[in-house]
Amino acid sequence: MTYEKRMPISFKFDQKPHVLIVQSSYYDDVSDLLQQGALKVLNEAEVTHEVIDVPGTLEIPAAIIYAVKSLDFDPVRRRFDGHIALGCVLKGETDHDKIVAYESARALQEIALRYALAVGNGILTCNTREQALQRAQPDGLDRGGAAAEACLRMIELKHLFRLSPKRRWTAP
């Protein structure tokens, strides 16, 4: 199966953003492919980033909140301008997959709205591992790259509405 390549997207920033990628290590082969796609977009946009791993997709929203709240305790810590969630939920024999998929998506949307965060959701919800790998492939559907693009667009939008606070750090 072939996919139509997306045109490269350009982004406009006064200062290059710093982005946090939070990825679930539960299906690490899928997450690694999602990360490759996200990093390609971030590197092309010359955006700095950090990557952290969490056990599963339900832990991704909590990790993002930890990063946000850490500024309350460490005021010189480098602020993240955006957040990218990467992971995979596969259909199982019970309804657990539906709970995990729904709750992680709901929590990401809730924290994006509550804290005015730029969040790119790259959590796949698939019936099979093959579907997930197909969607994660950087040269396929590239859902990791799409999540990074969404995050960067939301950062641009925050800048447009002047929702980005002054940087609180003095050194990179």
DSSP file (Angstrom, degrees, kcal/mol; ACC not computed):
  #  RESIDUE AA STRUCTURE BP1 BP2  ACC     N-H-->O    O-->H-N    N-H-->O    O-->H-N    TCO  KAPPA ALPHA  PHI   PSI    X-CA   Y-CA   Z-CA
    1    1 A M              0   0    0      0, 0.0     2,-0.3     0, 0.0     0, 0.0   0.000 360.0 360.0 360.0 132.4    0.0    0.0    0.0
    2    2 A T        -     0   0    0    138,-0.0     2,-0.4     0, 0.0   138,-0.1  -0.789 360.0-151.5-109.0 153.3    1.4    3.4   -0.9
    3    3 A Y        -     0   0    0     -2,-0.3     2,-0.3   136,-0.3   138,-0.0  -0.938  23.4-110.2-124.3 144.9    0.6    6.7    0.7
    4    4 A E        -     0   0    0     -2,-0.4     2,-0.2     1,-0.1   136,-0.0  -0.575  38.7-120.4 -72.4 129.9    0.7   10.2   -0.7
    5    5 A K        -     0   0    0     -2,-0.3     2,-0.2     1,-0.1    -1,-0.1  -0.505  22.8-126.6 -73.4 137.7    3.5   12.2    0.7
    6    6 A R        -     0   0    0     -2,-0.2     3,-0.1     1,-0.1    -1,-0.1  -0.556  26.5-108.9 -79.1 148.2    2.6   15.3    2.5
    7    7 A M        -     0   0    0     -2,-0.2    -1,-0.1     1,-0.1     2,-0.0  -0.519  44.3 -94.9 -71.3 144.4    4.3   18.6    1.5
    8    8 A P        -     0   0    0      0, 0.0     2,-0.4     0, 0.0    -1,-0.1  -0.349  41.3-138.4 -59.8 141.3    6.8   19.9    4.1
    9    9 A I        -     0   0    0     -3,-0.1     2,-0.4    32,-0.0    -3,-0.0  -0.841   8.7-146.4-104.8 138.4    5.2   22.4    6.4
   10   10 A S        -     0   0    0     -2,-0.4     2,-0.3     2,-0.0    35,-0.1  -0.821  11.2-158.1-104.3 148.0    6.9   25.5    7.4
   11   11 A F        -     0   0    0     -2,-0.4     2,-0.5     2,-0.0   142,-0.1  -0.906   7.3-144.3-123.3 150.2    6.5   27.1   10.8
   12   12 A K        +     0   0    0     -2,-0.3     2,-0.4     3,-0.0     3,-0.1  -0.963  26.4 164.4-120.1 118.8    7.0   30.6   12.0
   13   13 A F        -     0   0    0     -2,-0.5     3,-0.1     1,-0.1   143,-0.0  -0.989  37.3-147.9-132.0 140.8    8.3   31.2   15.5
   14   14 A D  S    S+     0   0    0     -2,-0.4     2,-0.4     1,-0.3    -1,-0.1   0.928  99.5  14.7 -66.6 -45.4    9.9   34.3   17.1
   15   15 A Q  S    S-     0   0    0     -3,-0.1    -1,-0.3     0, 0.0    -3,-0.0  -0.973  99.2 -99.8-126.4 143.4   12.0   32.0   19.2
   16   16 A K        -     0   0    0     -2,-0.4    31,-0.1    -3,-0.1    30,-0.1  -0.430  45.5-124.4 -63.9 129.6   12.5   28.3   18.5
   17   17 A P        -     0   0    0      0, 0.0    31,-1.5     0, 0.0     2,-0.5  -0.223   8.3-135.5 -72.8 164.4   10.2   26.3   20.8
   18   18 A H  E     -a   48   0A   0     29,-0.2    63,-3.3    61,-0.1    64,-1.0  -0.994  26.5-164.3-120.9 124.2   11.2   23.5   23.1
   19   19 A V  E     -ab  49  82A   0     29,-2.4    31,-2.1    -2,-0.5     2,-0.5  -0.868  14.6-144.1-120.3 142.8    9.0   20.4   23.0
   20   20 A L  E     -ab  50  83A   0     62,-2.4    64,-2.8    -2,-0.4     2,-0.6  -0.914  11.1-160.0-103.3 125.6    8.5   17.5   25.3
   21   21 A I  E     -ab  51  84A   0     29,-3.1    31,-2.6    -2,-0.5     2,-0.6  -0.931   6.6-170.2-102.0 123.0    7.7   14.1   23.7
   22   22 A V  E     -ab  52  85A   0     62,-3.1    64,-2.6    -2,-0.6     2,-0.4  -0.964  11.6-178.4-113.6 119.1    6.1   11.6   26.1
   23   23 A Q  E     -ab  53  86A   0     29,-2.6    31,-2.4    -2,-0.6     2,-0.3  -0.940  26.3-126.0-125.2 143.1    6.0    8.1   24.7
   24   24 A S  E     -a   54   0A   0     62,-2.6     3,-0.2    -2,-0.4     7,-0.1  -0.638  10.0-158.8 -79.6 135.7    4.6    4.9   26.0
   25   25 A S    >   +     0   0    0     29,-2.7     3,-0.8    -2,-0.3    31,-0.1   0.333  69.4  98.5 -94.5   6.9    7.0    2.0   26.1
   26   26 A Y  T 3  S+     0   0    0      1,-0.3     2,-0.6    28,-0.3    -1,-0.2   0.949  99.3  22.5 -62.9 -50.7    4.2   -0.6   26.2
   27   27 A Y  T >> S+     0   0    0     -3,-0.2     4,-2.5     1,-0.2     3,-0.6  -0.730  83.3 174.3-109.5  77.6    4.4   -1.3   22.4
   28   28 A D  H <> S+     0   0    0     -3,-0.8     4,-2.5    -2,-0.6     5,-0.2   0.782  70.9  57.9 -64.1 -29.8    7.9    0.0   22.0
   29   29 A D  H 3> S+     0   0    0      2,-0.2     4,-1.3     1,-0.2    -1,-0.3   0.908 112.2  41.9 -65.8 -39.1    8.3   -1.0   18.3
   30   30 A V  H <> S+     0   0    0     -3,-0.6     4,-2.4     2,-0.2    -2,-0.2   0.925 115.0  50.3 -70.9 -45.7    5.3    1.2   17.4
   31   31 A S  H  X S+     0   0    0     -4,-2.5     4,-2.8     1,-0.2    -2,-0.2   0.874 106.7  55.3 -61.5 -38.0    6.3    4.0   19.7
   32   32 A D  H  X S+     0   0    0     -4,-2.5     4,-2.1    -5,-0.2    -1,-0.2   0.903 109.4  46.6 -62.6 -40.5    9.8    4.0   18.2
   33   33 A L  H  X S+     0   0    0     -4,-1.3     4,-1.9     2,-0.2    -2,-0.2   0.910 111.9  50.5 -67.3 -41.4    8.4    4.5   14.8
   34   34 A L  H  X S+     0   0    0     -4,-2.4     4,-2.3     1,-0.2    -2,-0.2   0.917 110.2  50.9 -60.5 -42.1    6.1    7.2   16.0
   35   35 A Q  H  X S+     0   0    0     -4,-2.8     4,-3.1     1,-0.2     5,-0.3   0.899 105.5  55.6 -63.6 -40.7    9.0    8.9   17.6
   36   36 A Q  H  X S+     0   0    0     -4,-2.1     4,-1.9     1,-0.2    -1,-0.2   0.927 110.3  45.7 -57.0 -45.4   11.1    8.8   14.4
   37   37 A G  H  X S+     0   0    0     -4,-1.9     4,-1.6    99,-0.3    -1,-0.2   0.906 114.4  47.5 -64.7 -42.2    8.3   10.6   12.5
   38   38 A A  H  X S+     0   0    0     -4,-2.3     4,-2.5     1,-0.2    -2,-0.2   0.924 111.6  50.2 -65.4 -44.6    7.9   13.2   15.2
   39   39 A L  H  X S+     0   0    0     -4,-3.1     4,-3.0     1,-0.2     5,-0.3   0.856 105.5  57.1 -64.6 -34.5   11.6   13.8   15.5
   40   40 A K  H  X S+     0   0    0     -4,-1.9     4,-2.2    -5,-0.3    -1,-0.2   0.940 110.5  43.7 -60.4 -46.1   11.9   14.3   11.7
   41   41 A V  H  X S+     0   0    0     -4,-1.6     4,-1.8     2,-0.2    -2,-0.2   0.928 115.8  47.6 -64.9 -45.7    9.3   17.1   11.8
   42   42 A L  H  <>S+     0   0    0     -4,-2.5     5,-2.8     1,-0.2     4,-0.2   0.911 113.0  48.2 -64.2 -42.2   10.9   18.7   14.9
   43   43 A N  H ><5S+     0   0    0     -4,-3.0     3,-1.1     1,-0.2    -1,-0.2   0.897 109.7  52.0 -66.5 -39.8   14.4   18.5   13.5
   44   44 A E  H 3<5S+     0   0    0     -4,-2.2    -1,-0.2    -5,-0.3    -2,-0.2   0.854 112.3  46.5 -63.0 -33.7   13.2   20.0   10.1
   45   45 A A  T 3<5S-     0   0    0     -4,-1.8    -1,-0.3    -5,-0.2    -2,-0.2   0.429 113.1-123.4 -86.1   0.7   11.6   22.9   12.1
   46   46 A E  T < 5 +     0   0    0     -3,-1.1     2,-0.4    -4,-0.2    -3,-0.2   0.886  56.2 157.4  57.0  43.2   14.8   23.2   14.1
   47   47 A V      < -     0   0    0     -5,-2.8    -1,-0.2    -6,-0.1   -29,-0.2  -0.830  39.2-130.2 -99.4 132.5   12.9   22.7   17.3
   48   48 A T  E     +a   18   0A   0    -31,-1.5   -29,-2.4    -2,-0.4     2,-0.3  -0.467  35.0 175.2 -77.8 156.8   14.6   21.5   20.5
   49   49 A H  E     -a   19   0A   0    -31,-0.2     2,-0.3    -2,-0.1   -29,-0.2  -0.986  27.9-148.5-157.1 161.5   13.1   18.6   22.3
   50   50 A E  E     -a   20   0A   0    -31,-2.1   -29,-3.1    -2,-0.3     2,-0.4  -0.971  17.0-149.3-131.3 149.5   13.3   16.1   25.2
   51   51 A V  E     +a   21   0A   0     -2,-0.3     2,-0.4   -31,-0.2   -29,-0.2  -0.975  14.5 179.0-122.3 132.0   11.9   12.6   25.2
   52   52 A I  E     -a   22   0A   0    -31,-2.6   -29,-2.6    -2,-0.4     2,-0.4  -0.977  17.7-139.8-128.9 149.1   10.7   10.7   28.2
   53   53 A D  E     -a   23   0A   0     -2,-0.4   -29,-0.2   -31,-0.2   -31,-0.0  -0.834  15.4-173.5-105.7 143.2    9.2    7.2   28.4
   54   54 A V  E     -a   24   0A   0    -31,-2.4   -29,-2.7    -2,-0.4   -28,-0.3  -0.898  35.8-110.5-127.7 161.3    6.3    6.1   30.5
   55   55 A P  S    S-     0   0    0      0, 0.0     2,-0.3     0, 0.0   -29,-0.2   0.882  88.7  -8.5 -62.2 -41.0    5.0    2.6   31.0
   56   56 A G  S >  S-     0   0    0    -31,-0.1     3,-1.0   -32,-0.1     4,-0.4  -0.882  75.5 -90.6-150.0 177.5    1.7    3.0   29.1
   57   57 A T  G >  S+     0   0    0     -2,-0.3     3,-1.0     1,-0.3    32,-0.1   0.803 116.7  63.6 -68.9 -28.5   -0.6    5.4   27.4
   58   58 A L  G 3  S+     0   0    0      1,-0.2     4,-0.5     2,-0.1    -1,-0.3   0.779 100.8  54.2 -65.3 -23.7   -2.6    6.1   30.6
   59   59 A E  G <> S+     0   0    0     -3,-1.0     4,-2.1     1,-0.2    -1,-0.2   0.607  86.9  83.1 -85.2 -12.1    0.5    7.6   32.1
   60   60 A I  H <> S+     0   0    0     -3,-1.0     4,-2.0    -4,-0.4     5,-0.2   0.942  90.0  47.1 -60.7 -51.3    1.2   10.1   29.3
   61   61 A P  H  > S+     0   0    0      0, 0.0     4,-2.2     0, 0.0    -1,-0.2   0.895 111.7  52.0 -59.8 -37.8   -1.2   12.8   30.5
   62   62 A A  H  > S+     0   0    0     -4,-0.5     4,-2.6     1,-0.2    -2,-0.2   0.908 107.4  52.3 -63.5 -41.1    0.2   12.6   34.1
   63   63 A A  H  X S+     0   0    0     -4,-2.1     4,-2.0     1,-0.2    -1,-0.2   0.883 108.6  50.8 -62.9 -37.7    3.8   12.9   32.8
   64   64 A I  H  X S+     0   0    0     -4,-2.0     4,-2.1     2,-0.2    -1,-0.2   0.917 110.5  48.7 -66.0 -42.1    2.8   16.1   30.9
   65   65 A I  H  X S+     0   0    0     -4,-2.2     4,-3.2     2,-0.2     5,-0.3   0.900 107.7  55.4 -64.1 -40.0    1.2   17.5   34.0
   66   66 A Y  H  X S+     0   0    0     -4,-2.6     4,-1.8     1,-0.2    -1,-0.2   0.922 108.0  49.2 -57.2 -43.2    4.3   16.7   36.0
   67   67 A A  H  < S+     0   0    0     -4,-2.0     4,-0.5     2,-0.2    -1,-0.2   0.911 114.0  45.4 -63.2 -42.2    6.4   18.7   33.5
   68   68 A V  H >< S+     0   0    0     -4,-2.1     3,-1.2     1,-0.2     4,-0.2   0.944 115.5  45.7 -65.7 -48.4    4.0   21.6   33.8
   69   69 A K  H >X S+     0   0    0     -4,-3.2     3,-1.9     1,-0.3     4,-0.5   0.731  95.6  75.6 -70.0 -22.5    3.8   21.5   37.6
   70   70 A S  H >X S+     0   0    0     -4,-1.8     4,-2.0     1,-0.3     3,-0.9   0.782  84.2  67.1 -61.4 -24.6    7.6   21.1   37.9
   71   71 A L  H <4 S+     0   0    0     -3,-1.2    -1,-0.3    -4,-0.5    -2,-0.2   0.749  90.8  63.1 -66.8 -22.8    7.8   24.8   37.1
   72   72 A D  H <4 S+     0   0    0     -3,-1.9    -1,-0.2    -4,-0.2    -2,-0.2   0.795 115.0  31.2 -68.3 -27.2    6.1   25.5   40.4
   73   73 A F  H << S+     0   0    0     -3,-0.9    -2,-0.2    -4,-0.5    -1,-0.2   0.650 128.1  36.9-105.7 -20.8    9.1   24.0   42.2
   74   74 A D    ><  -     0   0    0     -4,-2.0     3,-1.9     1,-0.1    -1,-0.2  -0.737  63.7-179.4-134.7  84.0   12.0   24.8   39.9
   75   75 A P  T 3  S+     0   0    0      0, 0.0    -1,-0.1     0, 0.0    -4,-0.1   0.620  81.6  52.9 -67.0 -12.5   11.4   28.2   38.4
   76   76 A V  T 3  S+     0   0    0      2,-0.1    94,-0.2    93,-0.1     3,-0.1   0.446  80.5 117.4-100.2   0.2   14.6   28.2   36.3
   77   77 A R  S <  S-     0   0    0     -3,-1.9     2,-0.3    -7,-0.2    91,-0.2  -0.376  80.3 -97.2 -63.1 143.8   13.7   24.8   34.7
   78   78 A R        -     0   0    0      1,-0.1     2,-0.2    89,-0.1    -1,-0.1  -0.474  39.8-129.8 -68.3 127.6   13.3   25.2   30.9
   79   79 A R        -     0   0    0     -2,-0.3     2,-0.5    -3,-0.1   -61,-0.1  -0.502  12.8-128.6 -77.2 143.2    9.6   25.5   30.0
   80   80 A F        -     0   0    0     -2,-0.2   -61,-0.2     1,-0.1     3,-0.1  -0.825  11.9-162.7 -91.9 130.3    8.1   23.3   27.3
   81   81 A D  S    S+     0   0    0    -63,-3.3    37,-0.4    -2,-0.5     2,-0.3   0.712  74.1   6.7 -82.8 -22.1    6.3   25.2   24.7
   82   82 A G  E     -b   19   0A   0    -64,-1.0   -62,-2.4    35,-0.1     2,-0.4  -0.971  63.4-141.0-155.5 167.1    4.5   22.1   23.5
   83   83 A H  E     -bc  20 119A   0     35,-2.9    37,-2.6    -2,-0.3     2,-0.5  -0.994   6.0-159.9-137.9 138.6    3.9   18.4   24.2
   84   84 A I  E     -bc  21 120A   0    -64,-2.8   -62,-3.1    -2,-0.4     2,-0.5  -0.984   7.7-155.3-123.3 125.7    3.6   15.4   22.0
   85   85 A A  E     -bc  22 121A   0     35,-2.8    37,-3.0    -2,-0.5     2,-0.4  -0.882  15.5-179.3-101.7 123.6    1.9   12.2   23.2
   86   86 A L  E     +bc  23 122A   0    -64,-2.6   -62,-2.6    -2,-0.5     2,-0.3  -0.987  24.0 103.7-127.6 129.6    3.0    9.0   21.4
   87   87 A G  E     - c   0 123A   0     35,-1.4    37,-2.7    -2,-0.4     2,-0.3  -0.977  48.5-114.8-179.1-174.3    1.7    5.5   22.1
   88   88 A C  E     - c   0 124A   0     -2,-0.3     2,-0.5    35,-0.2   -31,-0.3  -0.998   9.4-166.4-148.4 137.7   -0.5    2.7   21.0
   89   89 A V  E     - c   0 125A   0     35,-2.5    37,-2.4    -2,-0.3     2,-0.4  -0.995  16.2-162.4-123.4 123.8   -3.6    1.0   22.2
   90   90 A L  E     - c   0 126A   0     -2,-0.5    37,-0.2    35,-0.2    38,-0.1  -0.853  28.0-102.1-108.9 143.7   -4.5   -2.4   20.6
   91   91 A K        -     0   0    0     35,-1.9     2,-0.2    -2,-0.4     4,-0.1  -0.340  46.5-176.5 -60.4 136.0   -7.9   -4.1   20.7
   92   92 A G        -     0   0    0      2,-0.5    -1,-0.1    -2,-0.0     6,-0.0  -0.463  42.8 -86.3-120.9-165.7   -8.0   -6.9   23.2
   93   93 A E  S    S+     0   0    0     -2,-0.2     2,-0.2     2,-0.0    -2,-0.1   0.674 109.6  41.2 -80.9 -18.5  -10.4   -9.6   24.3
   94   94 A T  S    S-     0   0    0      0, 0.0    -2,-0.5     0, 0.0     3,-0.5  -0.488  97.7 -96.8-115.5-172.4  -12.0   -7.3   26.9
   95   95 A D  S >> S+     0   0    0      1,-0.2     4,-1.8    -2,-0.2     3,-0.6   0.336  92.1 104.6 -88.4   6.7  -13.0   -3.6   27.0
   96   96 A H  H 3> S+     0   0    0      1,-0.2     4,-2.6     2,-0.2     5,-0.2   0.879  75.6  56.6 -56.3 -39.6   -9.8   -2.5   28.6
   97   97 A D  H 3> S+     0   0    0     -3,-0.5     4,-2.6     1,-0.2    -1,-0.2   0.873 105.3  51.6 -61.4 -36.9   -8.5   -1.1   25.4
   98   98 A K  H <> S+     0   0    0     -3,-0.6     4,-2.7     2,-0.2     5,-0.3   0.904 110.6  48.1 -67.0 -40.5  -11.5    1.1   25.0
   99   99 A I  H  X S+     0   0    0     -4,-1.8     4,-2.8     2,-0.2     5,-0.3   0.941 114.1  46.1 -64.1 -47.5  -11.0    2.5   28.6
  100  100 A V  H  X S+     0   0    0     -4,-2.6     4,-2.2     2,-0.2     5,-0.3   0.932 116.3  44.9 -62.4 -47.0   -7.3    3.2   28.0
  101  101 A A  H  X S+     0   0    0     -4,-2.6     4,-2.0    -5,-0.2     5,-0.2   0.941 117.7  43.4 -63.5 -48.2   -7.9    4.8   24.6
  102  102 A Y  H  X S+     0   0    0     -4,-2.7     4,-2.8    -5,-0.2     5,-0.2   0.943 116.0  46.3 -64.3 -48.4  -10.8    6.9   25.8
  103  103 A E  H  X S+     0   0    0     -4,-2.8     4,-2.4    -5,-0.3    -1,-0.2   0.862 112.4  49.1 -68.0 -36.3   -9.3    8.0   29.1
  104  104 A S  H  X S+     0   0    0     -4,-2.2     4,-2.2    -5,-0.3    -1,-0.2   0.927 115.0  44.9 -69.0 -41.9   -5.9    8.9   27.6
  105  105 A A  H  X S+     0   0    0     -4,-2.0     4,-2.2    -5,-0.3    -2,-0.2   0.913 114.8  48.8 -65.4 -42.1   -7.5   11.0   24.8
  106  106 A R  H  X S+     0   0    0     -4,-2.8     4,-2.5    -5,-0.2    -2,-0.2   0.916 112.2  48.1 -63.7 -43.7   -9.9   12.6   27.3
  107  107 A A  H  X S+     0   0    0     -4,-2.4     4,-2.5     2,-0.2     5,-0.2   0.897 110.6  51.0 -66.4 -40.2   -7.2   13.5   29.7
  108  108 A L  H  X S+     0   0    0     -4,-2.2     4,-2.1     1,-0.2    -1,-0.2   0.927 113.2  45.6 -62.4 -43.6   -4.9   15.0   27.0
  109  109 A Q  H  X S+     0   0    0     -4,-2.2     4,-2.2     1,-0.2     5,-0.2   0.907 112.1  52.4 -65.6 -41.0   -7.8   17.2   25.8
  110  110 A E  H  X S+     0   0    0     -4,-2.5     4,-3.0     1,-0.2     5,-0.2   0.922 112.3  43.3 -62.5 -45.3   -8.7   18.2   29.3
  111  111 A I  H  X S+     0   0    0     -4,-2.5     4,-2.3     2,-0.2     6,-0.4   0.856 111.2  55.4 -72.6 -31.8   -5.1   19.3   30.2
  112  112 A A  H  X>S+     0   0    0     -4,-2.1     5,-1.2    -5,-0.2     4,-0.5   0.924 116.3  38.0 -62.3 -42.8   -4.7   21.1   26.9
  113  113 A L  H  <5S+     0   0    0     -4,-2.2     3,-0.3     3,-0.2    -2,-0.2   0.918 118.2  47.5 -74.6 -44.7   -7.8   23.1   27.6
  114  114 A R  H  <5S+     0   0    0     -4,-3.0    -3,-0.2     1,-0.2    -2,-0.2   0.893 126.2  27.1 -65.8 -41.0   -7.3   23.6   31.3
  115  115 A Y  H  <5S-     0   0    0     -4,-2.3    -1,-0.2    -5,-0.2    -2,-0.2   0.301 103.6-119.8-106.9   8.4   -3.7   24.7   31.1
  116  116 A A  T  <5 +     0   0    0     -4,-0.5     2,-0.3    -3,-0.3    -3,-0.2   0.930  54.9 167.8  51.2  51.7   -3.7   26.1   27.5
  117  117 A L      < -     0   0    0     -5,-1.2     2,-0.8    -6,-0.4    -1,-0.2  -0.694  42.1-125.4 -95.9 147.1   -1.1   23.6   26.4
  118  118 A A        +     0   0    0    -37,-0.4   -35,-2.9    -2,-0.3     2,-0.4  -0.839  41.9 176.6 -88.1 110.0   -0.1   22.9   22.8
  119  119 A V  E     -c   83   0A   0     -2,-0.8     2,-0.6   -37,-0.2   -35,-0.2  -0.966  24.3-161.4-124.4 130.3   -0.6   19.1   22.6
  120  120 A G  E     -c   84   0A   0    -37,-2.6   -35,-2.8    -2,-0.4     2,-0.8  -0.953  17.4-147.7-106.6 118.8   -0.1   16.8   19.6
  121  121 A N  E     +c   85   0A   0     -2,-0.6   -35,-0.1   -37,-0.2   -37,-0.1  -0.769  29.6 161.8 -93.5 108.3   -1.9   13.5   20.2
  122  122 A G  E     +c   86   0A   0    -37,-3.0   -35,-1.4    -2,-0.8     2,-0.7  -0.160  27.1 132.3-114.6  36.8   -0.1   10.7   18.5
  123  123 A I  E     -c   87   0A   0    -37,-0.3     2,-0.2   -35,-0.1   -35,-0.2  -0.816  47.2-146.8 -91.1 117.0   -1.7    7.8   20.4
  124  124 A L  E     -c   88   0A   0    -37,-2.7   -35,-2.5    -2,-0.7     2,-0.5  -0.582  11.8-164.3 -82.6 143.4   -2.9    5.2   18.0
  125  125 A T  E     +c   89   0A   0     -2,-0.2     2,-0.3   -37,-0.2   -35,-0.2  -0.931  28.3 160.6-126.4 106.1   -5.9    3.1   18.6
  126  126 A C  E     -c   90   0A   0    -37,-2.4   -35,-1.9    -2,-0.5     3,-0.1  -0.821  48.6-133.1-129.0 161.2   -5.9    0.1   16.3
  127  127 A N  S    S+     0   0    0     -2,-0.3     2,-0.3   -37,-0.2    -1,-0.1   0.824  91.3  20.9 -79.6 -34.0   -7.4   -3.3   16.0
  128  128 A T  S  > S-     0   0    0      1,-0.1     4,-1.8   -38,-0.1    -1,-0.1  -0.900  73.3-117.5-135.9 161.7   -4.1   -5.1   15.2
  129  129 A R  H  > S+     0   0    0     -2,-0.3     4,-2.8     1,-0.2     5,-0.2   0.867 115.9  58.2 -63.1 -37.2   -0.4   -4.6   15.6
  130  130 A E  H  > S+     0   0    0      1,-0.2     4,-2.2     2,-0.2    -1,-0.2   0.913 105.6  48.9 -61.2 -43.3    0.0   -4.6   11.8
  131  131 A Q  H  > S+     0   0    0      1,-0.2     4,-2.1     2,-0.2    -1,-0.2   0.913 112.0  49.6 -60.6 -42.4   -2.5   -1.6   11.6
  132  132 A A  H  X S+     0   0    0     -4,-1.8     4,-1.9     1,-0.2    -2,-0.2   0.924 110.6  48.3 -64.7 -44.8   -0.5    0.2   14.2
  133  133 A L  H  X S+     0   0    0     -4,-2.8     4,-1.6     1,-0.2    -1,-0.2   0.887 110.8  52.1 -63.4 -38.7    2.9   -0.4   12.5
  134  134 A Q  H  < S+     0   0    0     -4,-2.2     7,-1.4    -5,-0.2     8,-0.4   0.905 113.0  43.8 -62.8 -42.4    1.4    0.8    9.2
  135  135 A R  H  < S+     0   0    0     -4,-2.1     8,-2.4     1,-0.2     9,-0.3   0.776 114.6  50.3 -74.7 -26.5    0.1    4.0   10.8
  136  136 A A  H  < S+     0   0    0     -4,-1.9   -99,-0.3     6,-0.2     8,-0.3   0.745  79.9 113.2 -84.4 -24.1    3.4    4.6   12.7
  137  137 A Q    ><> -     0   0    0     -4,-1.6     3,-2.0    -5,-0.2     5,-1.7  -0.248  63.4-143.4 -54.8 124.5    5.7    4.2    9.8
  138  138 A P  T 3 5S+     0   0    0      0, 0.0    -1,-0.2     0, 0.0  -104,-0.0   0.802 105.5  44.9 -59.3 -28.1    7.5    7.5    9.0
  139  139 A D  T 3 5S+     0   0    0   -134,-0.0  -136,-0.3     2,-0.0    -2,-0.1   0.272 119.1  48.0 -98.2  12.2    7.3    6.7    5.3
  140  140 A G  T < 5S-     0   0    0     -3,-2.0    -5,-0.2  -138,-0.1    -6,-0.1   0.184 132.0 -30.0-113.5-125.0    3.6    5.5    5.7
  141  141 A L  T   5S-     0   0    0     -7,-1.4    -6,-0.2  -136,-0.1     5,-0.1   0.746  73.0-156.1 -72.3 -22.6    0.8    7.3    7.4
  142  142 A D     >< +     0   0    0     -5,-1.7     4,-2.0    -8,-0.4    -6,-0.2   0.902  23.3 171.7  50.9  56.7    3.4    8.9    9.8
  143  143 A R  H  > S+     0   0    0     -8,-2.4     4,-1.9     1,-0.2    -7,-0.1   0.770  76.3  58.6 -68.7 -24.7    1.0    9.6   12.7
  144  144 A G  H  > S+     0   0    0     -8,-0.3     4,-1.9    -9,-0.3    -1,-0.2   0.922 107.4  46.1 -67.3 -43.8    4.0   10.6   14.8
  145  145 A G  H  > S+     0   0    0      1,-0.2     4,-2.5     2,-0.2    -2,-0.2   0.885 111.2  52.8 -63.3 -39.4    4.9   13.3   12.3
  146  146 A A  H  X S+     0   0    0     -4,-2.0     4,-2.4     2,-0.2    -1,-0.2   0.882 107.7  51.3 -64.6 -37.8    1.3   14.4   12.2
  147  147 A A  H  X S+     0   0    0     -4,-1.9     4,-2.3     2,-0.2    -1,-0.2   0.897 110.5  49.0 -65.7 -39.5    1.2   14.8   16.0
  148  148 A A  H  X S+     0   0    0     -4,-1.9     4,-2.5     2,-0.2    -2,-0.2   0.915 111.0  50.0 -65.7 -42.6    4.4   16.9   15.9
  149  149 A E  H  X S+     0   0    0     -4,-2.5     4,-2.4     2,-0.2    -2,-0.2   0.914 110.4  50.2 -61.3 -42.8    2.9   19.1   13.2
  150  150 A A  H  X S+     0   0    0     -4,-2.4     4,-2.2     1,-0.2    -2,-0.2   0.920 110.5  50.1 -61.7 -43.5   -0.3   19.5   15.2
  151  151 A C  H  X S+     0   0    0     -4,-2.3     4,-2.0     1,-0.2    -2,-0.2   0.930 111.6  47.5 -59.8 -47.0    1.8   20.5   18.3
  152  152 A L  H  X S+     0   0    0     -4,-2.5     4,-2.2     1,-0.2    -1,-0.2   0.871 110.4  52.1 -66.3 -36.6    3.8   23.1   16.4
  153  153 A R  H  X S+     0   0    0     -4,-2.4     4,-2.1     2,-0.2    -1,-0.2   0.901 109.6  49.6 -64.2 -39.4    0.7   24.6   14.8
  154  154 A M  H  X S+     0   0    0     -4,-2.2     4,-2.4     2,-0.2    -2,-0.2   0.858 107.9  53.7 -69.1 -34.2   -0.9   24.9   18.2
  155  155 A I  H  X S+     0   0    0     -4,-2.0     4,-2.3     2,-0.2    -2,-0.2   0.929 108.7  50.0 -62.8 -44.2    2.4   26.6   19.5
  156  156 A E  H  X S+     0   0    0     -4,-2.2     4,-2.4     1,-0.2    -2,-0.2   0.913 110.3  50.3 -58.2 -42.8    2.0   29.1   16.6
  157  157 A L  H  X S+     0   0    0     -4,-2.1     4,-2.0     2,-0.2    -1,-0.2   0.894 108.1  52.1 -65.1 -40.3   -1.6   29.7   17.6
  158  158 A K  H  <>S+     0   0    0     -4,-2.4     5,-3.3     1,-0.2     6,-0.5   0.907 110.3  49.2 -61.1 -41.0   -0.6   30.3   21.2
  159  159 A H  H ><5S+     0   0    0     -4,-2.3     3,-1.4     3,-0.2    -2,-0.2   0.906 107.0  55.6 -64.0 -41.3    1.9   32.8   20.0
  160  160 A L  H 3<5S+     0   0    0     -4,-2.4    -1,-0.2     1,-0.3    -2,-0.2   0.901 113.9  39.7 -57.1 -42.5   -0.7   34.5   17.8
  161  161 A F  T 3<5S-     0   0    0     -4,-2.0    -1,-0.3    -5,-0.1    -2,-0.2   0.286 114.6-117.8 -91.4   9.6   -3.0   35.0   20.9
  162  162 A R  T < 5S+     0   0    0     -3,-1.4    -3,-0.2    -5,-0.1    -2,-0.1   0.876  71.4 136.3  55.6  43.0    0.0   35.9   23.1
  163  163 A L      < +     0   0    0     -5,-3.3    -4,-0.2    -6,-0.1    -1,-0.1   0.351  38.8  99.6 -96.9   3.6   -0.6   32.9   25.4
  164  164 A S  S    S-     0   0    0     -6,-0.5     3,-0.1    -5,-0.1   -83,-0.0  -0.826  70.6-137.4 -95.1 117.9    3.1   32.0   25.5
  165  165 A P        -     0   0    0      0, 0.0     3,-0.1     0, 0.0    -2,-0.1  -0.220  32.4 -85.0 -68.6 161.6    4.7   33.3   28.7
  166  166 A K        -     0   0    0      1,-0.1     2,-0.1     2,-0.1     0, 0.0  -0.335  57.2 -93.6 -60.8 147.0    8.1   34.9   28.8
  167  167 A R        -     0   0    0      1,-0.1    -1,-0.1    -3,-0.1   -89,-0.1  -0.405  33.1-160.2 -65.8 140.4   10.9   32.4   29.0
  168  168 A R        +     0   0    0    -91,-0.2     2,-0.3    -3,-0.1    -1,-0.1   0.333  60.3  84.4-107.1   6.9   12.0   31.8   32.6
  169  169 A W        -     0   0    0      1,-0.1   -92,-0.1   -90,-0.1   -93,-0.1  -0.754  55.7-158.5-110.2 159.2   15.4   30.3   32.0
  170  170 A T  S    S+     0   0    0     -2,-0.3    -1,-0.1   -94,-0.2   -94,-0.0   0.604  76.9  31.2-108.6 -15.8   18.7   32.1   31.5
  171  171 A A              0   0    0      1,-0.0    -1,-0.2     0, 0.0   -93,-0.0  -0.984 360.0 360.0-141.8 151.4   20.7   29.4   29.8
  172  172 A P              0   0    0      0, 0.0   -94,-0.1     0, 0.0    -1,-0.0   0.501 360.0 360.0 -68.3 360.0   19.9   26.5   27.4
